[in-house]
Amino acid sequence: MKIKILDASTLGADMDLSVFETFGELTVYSKTSPDEVVKNIGDADVIIINKVKVGEHNLPECKNLKLICVMATGYDNIGTEYCKANNIAVCNVVGYSSQSVAQITVAMVLSLVSHLNEYRDAVADGSYTRGGVANMLTPVYHEICGKTWGIVGYGNIGSQVGRVAEALGCRVIVNKRTPTEGVECVDIDTLCRESDIITVHTPLTPDTKNLINEHRIKSMKPDAIFVNMARGLVADEAALADAIETGKLGGLGIDVYSIEPFGTDHPYFKIAGLSNVCLTPHMSWGAYEARVRCRDEVMKNIEAFLNGEKRNRVV
């Protein structure tokens, strides 16, 4: 059996991928551009991908392909309808990054609320030393205890963030498809209006695309902190950038983008250096432990497929 990994560079240089040789002949590509997909898949029986896009536009030429393993939870980069119609199995990995993403989410929120970058810079650039005063208290920061933390999407990641938010003394409100007992569930418009902190953890679907639209962004509190850890297309990126530039949003934290990496013409490029903006390079999922779990889950998915079993199958 031939196995090919198409975008190993997205998994980290420290990740041992040789374990997949257990199943057969392994070929590893650091990157695969859109015009290299067909060539790099070639006669593979199994491909392992993270961000590479595959579907009806390139898979028809890959005649041997039987299984696609995505090293991620989201699989919006895979044409699942084509795969279903052509007997190509698709497996994802669920829950491997919950702790990692929750950790970065909370760290980003706390950094933005507490203005840690500004205070760090004040020490690093000598402002604190030159000031001659024992402490600095500007910019003013506030406790989040007693604030309302709105969570969009309350699966493995969102619920973990919710537990931390409650531990910090926040009122937690949630927007999710199915209301859950014991959780204060509200509609998306109420969440946007009432929250002091908003974090987004919902999958990208036709229903959630542009869920955080211009109207809802305008309804947010002017000092609200907004953090997107889901997918870039869940929110109107131009409207978020404009809200920051015009002072109608308190802080912005983003780890996901509609185009990755984004270019100099992207709305976020011009606000990236602002003190109330924290943009990270789609790294929240990637703690070492999370990536090891993800790799090991893909190993189990392949083993199950070879044994005629269904495990983490989305197709």
Beta strands, then each sheet from edge to edge (+ up, - down):
strand 1: 2-5
strand 2: 25-28
strand 3: 46-49
strand 4: 67-70
strand 5: 89-91
strand 6: 148-152
strand 7: 171-175
strand 8: 184-185
strand 9: 197-200
strand 10: 225-228
strand 11: 251-254
strand 12: 277-279
sheet 1: 2+ 1+ 3+ 4+ 5+
sheet 2: 8+ 7+ 6+ 9+ 10+ 11+ 12+
end
